[in-house]
Amino acid sequence: MCACLTEACGSCSPGIAETVIIKSELKDTNPRPAGQTDVGLQRRSHTAGMALARAWKQMSWFYYQYLLVTALYMLEPWERTVFNSMLVSIVGMALYTGYVFMPQHIMAILHYFEIVQ
């Protein structure tokens, strides 16, 4: 098959015909689903990268706002780390306590108001 897509037209040089055959063989060995091209894959990875960069930028902005509101920007890095670790541990303990004990308190309230027998 030559470049003009006919079997034997004779107008194309042998090099072009071989190149077309090699390219067609490569296409057959790497089939893709319909509509999925290299450009589509690049766009998806580029879009995913942009979404990740946008999410990172948004989280950085929230962290910067947290530093400004709590005045943690004035502390040394090690002091900020100690403060943040204490804050995370206190919030974690509060969430765990709520998870463990809130169902009991809610059931007691529901029994008190005779919603649940």
MOSULNOR-V465336 format. One record per pair of residues at least 4 apart in sequence whose C-alpha atoms are under 7 Angstrom apart, sorted by the first residue. I is the first residue (numbers start at 1). GAP is how many residues later the second one is. Records with the same first field share a line. If there is no record, write none. Layout:
I: GAP / GAP
This chain:
1: 4 / 5 / 6 / 7 / 16 / 20
2: 4 / 5 / 6 / 10 / 14 / 15 / 18
3: 9 / 13 / 14 / 17
12: 4 / 5
13: 4
14: 4
15: 4
16: 4
17: 4
18: 4
19: 4
20: 4
21: 4
22: 4
23: 4
24: 4
25: 4
26: 4
27: 4
32: 4
36: 4 / 5
37: 4
38: 4
39: 4
40: 4
41: 4
42: 4
43: 4
44: 4
45: 4
46: 4
47: 4
48: 4
49: 4
50: 4
51: 4
52: 4
53: 4
54: 4
55: 4
56: 4
57: 4
58: 4
59: 4
60: 4
61: 4
62: 4
63: 4
64: 4
65: 4
66: 4
67: 4 / 5 / 6
68: 4 / 5
72: 8
75: 4 / 5
76: 4
77: 4
78: 4
79: 4
80: 4
81: 4
82: 4
83: 4
84: 4
85: 4
86: 4
87: 4
88: 4
89: 4
90: 4
91: 4
92: 4
93: 4
94: 4
95: 4
96: 4
97: 4
98: 4
101: 4
102: 4
103: 4
104: 4
105: 4
106: 4
107: 4
108: 4
109: 4
110: 4 / 5 / 6
111: 4 / 5 / 6
